Amino acid sequence: LSIQSMKKYLIILGHLSLLITALLAVIFYKERVFFVDPGQQLFEMINEGGYKIFVKRYSMAINQTIPLIAIKLGLSLKTIVIAYSLSFIAIFYLCFVISVYNFKNVAAGLAIAWAPLFIRLAFGHSISEAWLGVAYSVLFYALLNYYDIWKKKGPLFIVLFYFLIILIFSINYFIHPITLFTISFAIGFTYFYKKAYKQPYIYIVALISILPYIYKFIFPSHTHEENFFAGIKIADKLLPHIMHLPLWEFLTISFFKIYFIGAILLLFIGFWTYRKKQLLVLAFIVGFIFFYFIIACLAFYKGDSPFALESRLIPIVFMVVIPFVEYLKEQKRNYIVIIGLMAILTFSFIDLSYQVKLVHTKRLSYYESVLNESQQYPEQKFYVRIPEGKKTPVNSWGSGVETLLLTSIEGKENSRTVIFVKHDLALDEGLKYWPCVFLWVPWYMFYPEEFLNKNYFDLKCTAYREIAYKDIY
C-alpha cells in the first residue's frame, strides 16, 4: 500500500461507516425519535409548523430543516419521523464530505464517520448535541488546517478563511458549551502537531474561539448552561471525591464495553509519536483527554441517565481519532490495521444495535403492550401511576408524546396516548377543569388538545381514564 492508497482505504471506511449509521437510523427510527428531547422537539415542530429551538441552541435549525420541509409538504407522519432521524446523519455526512473533499482532511472526516466507536445508548437520543458538536468541530479542524493552502492564494482567501472560521465557530458555539473542548483540542493539536509556534493565525483563531466561551462561563445565557458550569465552580469541593462522581463510575463500568477501543488507538498514537520523537504531541493529547474527562466529571456531578453520561464522553472520539488518523494515513502496507479497523467498527455497530434493542426497543414494546390493553376502553387518552420504587421499562419523561406518535404513525384515526406519572401526582383537579386536554410533560402537564395538529393527531377530546399499573404489566 502506498500512502495515497492508505488514504483511499480510510476514506472508503468512512463512507461505509456513515452508510451503516444511516441504515441503522432508518431501522431504529422510532427508537431514535420517540425518546425524551427528540420526540418533544418533533412534536412541537409538527404542531407549530416551524423551527423549535431548545435553550438558545440556534444551530439546531440546521438539522431541523429537512424534517420541517417534510412537515410543510404535508408528508405522512412516518416519513416525517424517518426524515428527522436521518437529518442528523445527513449533517454528519455533509461534514465528512466537506472535510475530506473540500479541505482535503481525512482525519477530520473520519472523526465524525467513526463516532459510533464511542456511541451505544446515545444512538437512541438522535438530538445529541455532543454528537452534533463533534461534526461541527470536525469542520473547524479541517478548515484550520487548510490555512496554509489558502494563504498561498492571496489576501482574499485569508479573509475568506477568517470569515469561515467565525461562521463555523458560531455554529459550534450555539450547539452546546461542550464544543469548547473540541474546538480547543483542534487548536492545541494543530499547534503542537504542525509546530505552528510562530504562526500568527493560530493565536488569532484561539483568541476568536476562547473568549466567547469565557464570557458564557461568567455570564451564562440560560439556566441550563448555568447548571452545566455549576460543578466546575465548586471544583475544590468535588475533586477530593472525583472517583465517586457519576461519570467516573460510568467510565469504570463501561470501559471494557466501549472505551477500550479508544485505549487501543491511543497505544498506536503513543507508538507513532515515540518513533517520530513527538512526545510533546503525545503529552498534549493524553493530557487534554484527561483534563476534559475531569472537567466533565465536575460539570455533571449530579449524575444522569446512562445514555446522557455516555453522551458526555462522545467528544473524546474527536480527541482520539484525529491524531490516530493523522499518523495512520502516513503508514504503508497496513492491511492488518485496515482489517483490524473493520473488525472494531463491526463490533461497535453490532453492540450499538444490541444496546438500542435492549433499552429503547424494550420501552417501545412496553408502550405497545399498554396500548393494546387500552383497546378495551372507549377513551383514547390514559394515564398510569407508577408505584413508588417500581422498576419499569419506561425510561423517559415524554411518554405522553411518545405513545401518541407511536399510535398516530399509521394514521390519525389510530391516535392514542398513555402517560406514565409518579404515583402521587395530582391530576384529578386539572382534568376536572380542563376536560379537552392532552397530558404532556411534567413542567407543562395540561396542554390544550386544540393545539395539536389535526392532520396528524386526533384524540377526539375524549376524557382521560386511569389504568392501574397491575392491569398492564
N, C-alpha and C positions, 0 to 999 in steps of 0.2 A: 504493500500500500504506500502510495506517495502521500505527502502532506495534503495535497489537493483532494485526493480520493478519500482521505480520512474525513475531511470536512464534508464531502458529499455524503458519506455514510451517516455522519452525525445529523445532517440536515434531514435525511430520509427518516431517521429515527424520530426526529422532531415532528415531522408530518404524521408519521404513524401514531405517535403518542396522542397528538391532538385529534386525529381521526377516531381513535378508540374513545377518547374523552367525550367527543361529540356523540358517538354511538351510545355510550352509557348515559349521556344527558337525555337522550330520547327514551331509552329503555326505562330509566328511573325518573321520568319527567314528573310523575306525581309525587314521588318521594322528595324530589328537589324543590318543588314549589309548594306543596301542601304541608308546610312546616314553618312555624313561627314567622319571622320577618318576611320571607319571600311571599308567603300566602297573603299576608296582610297588605303588602305593597301592591301586589297584582289586584287584589280585591278592591282596593281604593282606586287604582287606576281605571278599572272597569267601570266602577260606579261614577267616578268624577270625570272620566274621559280625558285625562291629562296626565302629565308627569306627577310623580309623588316622591318628593324628596324628604328623606328622614334626617333629622338633626343637622341640617345645613350642609349635608354632603352632596353638593351640587353636581359632582361628577357622576352621580347615579343616573343623570339624564342620558348619558351616553348609551348605557346598556338598556335603558328603558325604551329607547326609540323604536327598536324592532317590534316588541310586543304592542307598543302604542299604535304603530301603523296597523297591526293586525286588528286592534280594537276599533280604530277609525274606519277600517274597511268592513267592519261587521262580520268578521270571520267567526267560525264556531269557537266555543269556549275551549274545546280540546286543542284546536290549532293555536289559540292564544297562549295556552299554558305551555305547550311544546315550544312555541316561539320564545316565551320568557325563559324557559330552561336553557334553550340553545343560544340566547342572546349573549350570555356570559362567555360561552365558548367561542362565539363569533368575535368578541373583543380580544380574547386570548390569541386566536388565530391571526387576527389583524396585526396585533403587536408582534407576533412571531414573524410574519411576512415582512413587515416594515423593518424590523431589526436585522433579519438575515439578508434580505434582498436589496433594501434601500441603503441601510447603514453598514452592510457587509459584516455584521457581527453575529457569528454563530453562537458564541457563548451567551449573549443576551437572549437570543431566540430560544435556546434550549432551557434557560432558566424558567421560562414560562411553560414551554412544552412538557418539561419533566416535573412540573409542580406536583402532579399526582403521586410522586415518590413519597411525599410527606402528608398526603391527604387521605383520610378514610371517612369518618363520620361527617366531617365538614363538607363532603361532597353533597350531602343532603341539605346543606344550607347554601343554596345557589347564590344568594346575595352576598356571600362572604367578602367583605371589604378588604380583608387581608390578602385574599387571592387576587382580587382586582388590583390591589396596591402593588403586588409583585409584577403584574402585567404592565402597569403604567411605569413602574420603576425600571423595568427592562428597557423601555423606550428611552428613558432618561440616560441610562448607562450606555446604550448603543449610540445615542446622539453625542454624548460626552466624548466618546472615543472616536468620533468621526471629525472632531475639530481639526486635526492635523491636515486632513484632506481638503476641507473647505478653506482652511487658512491659505493654502497654496492657490486657491482660485480667486482670491482678492477680497477687498473690504466688504463688498455687498454680501458675500457668503458668510463673513464673520458676523455681520448684522443679522443675517438670517439665523445663524447658529444661536445667538443670544435670544432672539425672538422665540425660537422653538424651545429653547431651554426654559424660558419663563412660562410658555404655554404648557409644556409637559409637566413642569414643576407644579403649576397651578392645578392641573388635573389630579396629581398625586396629593397635593395639599388638601383638596376638597373631597377626597375619598375617605381618608382615615388618618388620624395622628400617627399611626404605626408606620406610615411611609417615611417618617423622619429617619428611621433606622435603615431602610433600604436605600434611600437617597444618600444618606451619609456613608453607607458602605460603598456605594457606587463611586462616590468622590474619593474616599480614602483608598480603596483598592486601586483605582486608576492612578492615584498619586504615587503609590509605592510601586505598583507593578510596572508602570511606564516611566518611573523615575522623573515625574513631572515637577521636580522641586523648583525649577527656575521658570516655570511656565505661568505667566500671569492669569491665563484663562481659568486655571483650576482654582485659584484663590477667589476670583470674581464669582465663579459658579458657586463655590462654597458659601460665599457671603450672601448671594441671592437666595440660596436654599435654606440656610440655617436660621437666619434672622426671623423669618415669618413663624417658624416653629417655636422659637424662643418667645416671641410675642404671644403665641397661642398658649404656651405653657404658663406665662404670667397672667394673661387675660383670656381664659377660655371663653369661647363664644356660646357654649351650650353646657347645661348641667351634665350631659352625657360625657362631654370631653373633660369637664372638671373632675368627674369620677375617675376618668382614665388616668389623670395625673395625681390623684389624691394619695395613692400609695407611695409614689415617688417622693412626695413632700414629707412623708413620715418615715423615710428610709432608715433613719437612726434607730427607730423602734422595731422595724421589721427585720433588718439584716441579721440580728442575733438568732432569729428563728427561721431563717431563709429555707432551711431544709425541710421545714414542716409546712411551708406555704403550698397551696393547691397546685400551682403549675410545676413546682419541683417534684411533688409527689406524682403528678401525672406523667412527667418525663420518666421517672423511675419505673413506673408500672408499664409504660408504653415503649421503652427504649428498644427492647428486643423484638417488639411487634412492628415498629415503624422506623425508629430513628437510627437503628444500627446501619442502615443504608448510608445515611449521612456520614457516619463514622468511617465507613469503608472508603467513601470518596475523599474524606479528609486525610486518610492514610496515603492515598495516591498523591494528593496535593503535597503532603509532607515529603514524600519520596522525591517528587519532581523539583520542589523548591530547594531541597538539600543538594541535589545534583547540580542545579544551576546556581548554587550559593546565594539564594534569595531568601535567607532566613528571616529577614525583616518583613518580607511579604507574608510569610507563614505566621509570624508573630502577630501581624495585624489581623489576618483572617481569624485565627483562633481566639485572639484577644477580643475582637469585636463581637464574635458569636457569643462568647462567654458574657461579655458586657450586656449585649442585648437580652440574653436569657435572664440575667439578674434583674434588669430593668423590667422585663415582662413579668417576672415573679412578683415584683413590688407593685406594679401597676394593677395587677389582677389578684391582689392578695385576699380579696373577699371570696374568691372561688367562683365557679361557674359550672355549667354542664360540660360533659366530656367533649362534645363537638366544639364548644366555644373555646375550651382550653387548647384543643388541637389547633384551632384557627390562629391562636396567638403564636404558634410556632411555625406557621407557614412561611413567614419571611426568611427563616433560616435556609430554606431551599434556594433562595436567591443568593445567599451568602456562601453557599457551598457549591452550587452548580456552576456559577460564573467562573470562579477561579479553576475549578476542575476542568471545565471545557477549554478555558484559555490555554491550559497546559496540554490537555489531551489532544487538541487539534494540531499540535506541533509534532505529535508522535507518528512513527511509521510502523508498518507491519504489526498492527494490534488487532488481529482477527479475534483473539481471545477476549480482549477488552470489549469489542463490539458485541460478541456473543454474551459476555457477562452482563453488559448493559441491557440487552434484550431480555435476559433472564430476570434481572432486577425489575424492569418495567412490567414484565408479565406477572411477576409475583405481586407487585403493587396493585395492578388493576384487578387481579383475582381477589386479593384481600380486601380491596376497596368495595368490590361488589358484594362480598360476603358480609362485611360490616354494615353496609347500607341495608341489605335484606334483614339482617339480624335486628336492627333497631328501627329504621324508618319504614320498611315494608311491614314489619310486625305491627307498628302503630296503625298503618292504613288498614291492615287486615282486621285489627280490633275494631276500628271505626265501622268497617263493613258489617261485622257481626252485630254491632249495636244497631246499625241502620236496618238490618234485616229483622231484628227483634221489634223495631218500631213500626214495621209494616202492619202489624195487627191493630194499630190505633189509627183513628181518622185524622188526627193532627199531623202537621208536618214539622213541628218545632218541639224539641225536647231538651231537658237538662237532666244531668246525672250528678248526684252528690257523691264525691269520692270519700269513703270512710277515712277517718283520721289514721295516718300511719300505714295506709294500704298501698302496696306496690301495684303499679298499673302500667300497661304499655303506653298510656297517654303521657308522652314526654314533651308536651307542647302546651303553651298557654293560649294557642289560637284555634282550639278545637271547633269552635262555633263556625268560623270561616272555612276551616279545612274540610269539615264534613259537608258544608254547603257546596263548596267547589267540587268535592268528590262525587256528590249525587247529581249536580247540575251539568256535569261534563258530558252526559249522554242526552241532555235536553232539559230545558227549564221545567217541563212537566214532571220531572223526577226530583225537583228540589226538596231537600230535607236538611235539617240541621240538628246536630246534637252537641251541646256544650257541656263539658265536664268542669264542675266547680268544686270549691272547697266545701266540706261537709256543713260548715256553719255560716255560709254566705247567705245574707238576707236578700231574697229575690221577690218574695210574695207581694210586698207593698208596691214595688216598682211595676210588677206585672199587672197589678190591680188597676193602677192609674194609666198605664200605657199598654193597652192590650195589643195594639198593632205595632209590635216592636221586634227587633232582632237582637238577641243577646250576643254581644260582640267580644270585647276583651276586658280584662279586669279593670283597666283605667277608663274605659268608656263602655260600660256594660249595656246601657239601654240605647240602642241605635235605631232610629225610626225606619221602619220597613219601607217607607215610601222613597228612601234614598237609594234603595237597591236598583240596579239596572235591570229593568223588566225584560230586556231582550235575552238575559242570561239566567236570572233568578226569579222564581215565582213561589213565594211561601203562602200566598193567598190570605194573609192576615189571620191565620189560624192562631189559636191560643197555644201556650206552652203547656206541655204535660211532663210531669216528673216521672222518670223511670228509675226504679230502685236499682241500686248497684248490683244486688244479688240476682236480679232478673236478667241481667245482660252479661254476666261474667262467664 
